């Protein structure tokens, strides 16, 4: 049997610490970036350039959308559980005797069974549940997030949702609830001042078709992810490089660490999306929209971490700061 949940949480802690140390003590492996030791704190940055009303309005609109998405009833702040499916059968519910015990929900919800690499769920008699928004009364097959039609079990009048995720051959129940304390007690987001100088033109350097890059994640797995190329940009006369990932929608997904990690920004790095390059290979990187991964808000996420190639010897004093509730 693969790693238990306890093992996964230990690995999660080690990875978070390792990533923070790497971001603080390791420089980028790109030959184009200089290599210097990490100081005790991030260096002071130059004052932000004044933002025009139009630029500020665009950034504020993006921040509002970011905030609203996090606080959706089934947004990332609503996570209340991540339960790895280890046995052939698990009883699910919030009662102490449940094999998979939920933080919220019916005391007895039903029976989860693994058979021939398929997953089935039989609801407890009398409990009110839905499957994909339709009443759930009998045994059904559940489909994970790699399927074209992932299953969603609803409970507590739709406040609670259970989905199945698959990670490196393992499956788990991801549980969300609109009344999660991480949602109802959300502490808000903080940002560096919007700065036009951190919206930079970058050059896309394409890789050979089919290239992948190993990406570690916070639960201890490593996955090969499509790596169509890298983006190169300049800051203060130096060139920096970030390997880009392809999630299949044409945009570029960047997972990077920088010298603010643990010194103003989240210790395990940040995410950034960019539109695909134009015909000349130009890519616009707006670091004002760099944001925290879900694991900054909950311990029940499975976030990817920055690969070594994306650890920048640069203080990116732009974008989302460390979440207030995770500072202590």
C-alpha positions in Angstrom: 0.0 0.0 0.0 1.3 3.5 -0.8 2.0 6.2 1.7 -0.5 6.8 4.4 -2.1 10.2 5.1 0.3 10.7 8.0 3.2 10.1 5.7 1.8 12.5 3.2 1.4 15.3 5.8 5.0 14.8 6.9 6.2 15.0 3.4 4.0 18.1 2.9 5.7 19.8 5.8 9.2 18.8 4.6 8.4 20.1 1.1 7.1 23.4 2.4 10.2 23.9 4.5 12.5 22.8 1.8 10.9 25.1 -0.8 11.1 28.0 1.6 14.8 27.3 2.3 15.5 26.8 -1.4 13.9 30.1 -2.3 15.8 31.8 0.4 19.2 30.1 0.0 19.3 28.9 -3.5 19.6 31.1 -6.6 18.1 30.4 -10.0 19.8 27.7 -12.0 19.4 29.7 -15.1 22.7 30.7 -16.5 21.4 34.1 -17.3 20.6 35.1 -13.7 23.4 36.0 -11.2 24.1 33.8 -8.2 24.3 35.5 -4.8 23.6 34.3 -1.2 20.1 35.1 0.2 20.2 37.8 2.8 18.3 37.6 6.1 15.4 39.4 4.6 14.3 40.5 1.1 16.2 43.6 -0.1 14.4 46.9 0.0 12.7 47.6 -3.3 12.5 50.9 -5.3 9.3 52.9 -4.7 6.5 51.7 -7.0 5.8 53.8 -10.1 2.6 55.7 -9.9 -0.2 53.8 -11.6 -2.5 55.5 -14.0 -6.3 55.4 -13.1 -6.9 53.0 -15.9 -4.1 50.6 -14.8 -5.2 50.8 -11.2 -8.8 50.0 -12.2 -7.8 47.0 -14.2 -5.7 45.6 -11.3 -8.4 46.3 -8.8 -11.0 44.5 -11.0 -8.6 41.5 -11.2 -8.2 41.5 -7.4 -11.9 41.6 -6.8 -12.4 38.6 -9.1 -9.6 36.8 -7.3 -11.3 37.5 -3.9 -14.7 36.5 -5.1 -13.5 33.2 -6.6 -11.8 32.2 -3.3 -15.0 32.9 -1.4 -17.4 31.1 -3.6 -19.4 28.5 -1.6 -17.3 25.8 -3.3 -14.1 27.9 -3.6 -10.7 27.0 -2.3 -11.5 28.5 1.2 -14.4 26.0 1.5 -12.1 22.9 1.7 -12.7 20.9 4.9 -11.1 17.5 4.1 -8.8 15.4 1.9 -9.3 11.7 2.5 -7.1 9.2 0.7 -9.0 6.0 -0.2 -6.8 3.2 1.1 -9.2 0.2 1.7 -11.6 -1.7 -0.4 -14.5 -0.3 1.6 -15.0 2.8 3.8 -18.0 4.0 5.6 -18.3 7.7 5.3 -19.9 10.2 7.7 -19.3 12.7 10.5 -19.8 10.2 13.3 -16.7 9.0 15.3 -17.1 5.5 14.0 -16.8 6.4 10.4 -13.9 4.9 8.4 -13.7 8.3 6.6 -14.8 10.9 9.1 -16.1 14.2 7.7 -15.7 17.4 9.5 -19.2 18.4 8.6 -22.2 16.5 7.2 -24.6 13.6 8.0 -23.4 11.3 10.8 -23.8 8.3 8.4 -23.6 9.2 4.7 -22.9 5.8 3.0 -20.5 3.2 1.9 -17.6 3.8 -0.5 -16.2 0.7 -2.3 -13.3 0.0 -4.7 -13.9 -2.8 -7.2 -11.8 -3.6 -10.2 -10.2 -0.2 -10.2 -13.7 1.4 -10.2 -15.2 3.4 -7.3 -18.8 3.0 -6.1 -20.9 4.7 -3.5 -24.0 3.4 -1.8 -26.0 6.1 0.2 -27.2 5.4 3.7 -30.9 4.8 3.8 -32.9 8.0 4.6 -30.0 10.5 4.1 -30.7 13.3 1.7 -27.9 13.5 -0.9 -27.5 14.4 -4.6 -25.3 13.2 -7.4 -24.6 15.9 -10.0 -27.5 17.9 -8.6 -30.0 15.0 -8.9 -31.4 13.0 -6.0 -29.1 10.1 -5.0 -31.0 7.1 -3.8 -29.0 4.0 -4.9 -25.6 2.6 -5.6 -23.6 4.6 -8.2 -20.2 4.7 -9.8 -18.1 7.7 -9.0 -15.8 9.3 -11.6 -12.7 11.3 -10.6 -11.4 14.7 -11.8 -9.5 13.1 -14.7 -12.8 12.0 -16.2 -14.7 14.2 -18.7 -17.7 14.1 -16.2 -16.3 14.1 -12.6 -18.9 13.2 -10.0 -20.2 15.6 -7.4 -22.0 14.3 -4.3 -24.0 17.1 -2.6 -25.1 17.1 1.1 -26.4 19.6 3.7 -28.8 21.1 1.2 -26.0 21.7 -1.2 -23.6 23.4 1.2 -21.4 20.4 1.2 -19.7 18.8 -1.9 -17.6 15.7 -2.3 -15.5 15.0 -5.4 -12.9 12.3 -6.2 -9.4 13.4 -7.2 -6.7 11.2 -8.7 -3.0 12.0 -8.0 -0.2 9.7 -9.2 -2.5 6.6 -9.2 -4.0 7.4 -5.8 -7.6 8.5 -5.3 -9.0 10.7 -2.5 -12.2 12.4 -1.5 -12.0 16.2 -1.6 -14.6 17.6 0.7 -15.9 21.2 0.6 -18.5 23.0 2.7 -19.8 26.6 2.5 -19.7 26.8 6.3 -16.0 26.0 6.5 -14.2 28.1 9.1 -11.5 29.0 6.5 -14.3 30.6 4.4 -16.5 32.2 7.1 -13.4 33.5 8.9 -11.5 34.5 5.8 -8.9 37.2 6.7 -8.7 38.9 3.4 -5.9 39.4 0.8 -3.0 41.8 0.9 -1.0 43.0 -2.1 2.1 45.1 -2.9 1.0 48.4 -4.5 0.0 48.0 -8.1 3.2 48.9 -10.0 3.3 49.3 -13.8 7.0 48.5 -13.8 6.1 44.9 -12.9 4.1 44.4 -16.0 6.9 43.4 -18.3 7.4 42.3 -21.8 9.0 38.8 -22.0 10.3 36.6 -24.8 9.0 33.1 -25.2 11.7 30.5 -25.9 10.1 27.4 -27.3 11.1 23.9 -26.4 10.9 20.9 -28.7 7.4 19.5 -29.1 6.5 17.0 -26.4 9.0 18.2 -23.8 7.9 17.8 -20.2 9.3 19.0 -16.9 9.1 17.2 -13.5 6.9 19.2 -11.1 6.8 18.2 -7.4 3.7 18.8 -5.3 2.9 19.4 -1.7 1.7 15.8 -1.0 5.1 14.3 -2.0 4.5 13.3 -5.6 6.3 14.4 -8.8 4.5 14.6 -12.1 5.9 15.2 -15.6 4.0 18.2 -17.0 4.0 19.5 -20.6 6.7 22.3 -20.8 6.2 24.1 -24.1 9.0 26.6 -23.4 10.3 29.3 -21.1 9.7 33.0 -20.7 12.7 35.4 -20.4 12.4 38.9 -19.0 14.7 41.6 -17.8 14.8 43.4 -14.5 17.4 45.9 -13.4 19.6 45.0 -16.3 19.6 41.2 -15.6 17.8 38.5 -17.5 15.6 36.0 -15.7 13.9 32.8 -17.0 10.8 30.9 -15.9 9.9 27.5 -17.4 6.2 27.6 -18.5 3.6 24.8 -18.2 0.8 24.0 -20.5 -2.6 23.1 -19.0 -4.2 22.6 -22.3 -6.0 25.9 -22.7 -3.3 27.7 -24.7 -2.2 30.0 -21.8 1.1 29.7 -20.0 1.1 28.7 -16.3 4.1 29.8 -14.3 5.0 28.4 -10.8 7.9 30.4 -9.4 9.8 31.1 -6.2 11.6 34.4 -5.5 13.5 36.2 -2.8 10.4 37.5 -1.1 9.2 34.0 -0.2 8.9 33.9 3.6 9.7 37.6 3.6 6.4 39.1 2.6 5.1 36.4 0.1 4.0 32.8 0.7 7.0 30.6 1.5 6.2 27.9 -1.1 6.1 30.2 -4.1 3.3 31.8 -6.2 1.4 31.2 -9.4 1.1 33.4 -12.5 -0.8 33.0 -15.8 0.1 34.7 -19.1 -1.6 34.7 -22.5 0.1 32.6 -25.1 2.9 34.4 -27.1 2.1 36.4 -30.1 3.5 35.8 -33.6 6.8 37.5 -32.6 7.1 35.4 -29.4 6.2 38.3 -27.1 4.6 37.5 -23.8 3.3 40.0 -21.2 4.0 39.0 -17.6 2.0 41.0 -15.1 3.6 40.2 -11.8 1.0 42.4 -10.1 -1.3 39.3 -10.6 1.0 36.8 -9.1 -1.1 34.9 -6.5 -0.9 32.4 -3.7 -1.6 28.7 -4.4 -4.6 27.1 -2.6 -2.3 25.5 0.0 -1.7 29.1 1.4 -5.3 29.0 2.6 -5.9 25.3 3.5 -4.0 22.1 4.4 -6.3 20.1 2.2 -5.0 21.2 -1.2 -2.5 19.3 -3.4 -0.6 22.3 -4.8 2.3 21.9 -7.3 5.6 23.5 -6.2 8.2 25.5 -8.1 10.7 23.4 -9.9 14.4 24.2 -9.2 14.6 26.0 -12.6 12.0 28.6 -11.5 13.7 29.8 -8.3 14.6 33.4 -9.1 17.4 35.3 -7.5 15.1 38.3 -7.6 12.7 40.0 -5.1 9.4 40.1 -6.9 7.8 42.9 -4.8 4.5 42.7 -6.7 1.3 40.7 -6.5 -0.3 38.9 -3.6 1.4 38.8 -0.2 1.4 36.0 2.3 -2.0 35.2 3.6 -2.5 36.8 7.1 -3.9 33.6 8.7 -0.8 31.6 7.7 1.8 34.1 9.1 1.8 32.5 12.5 
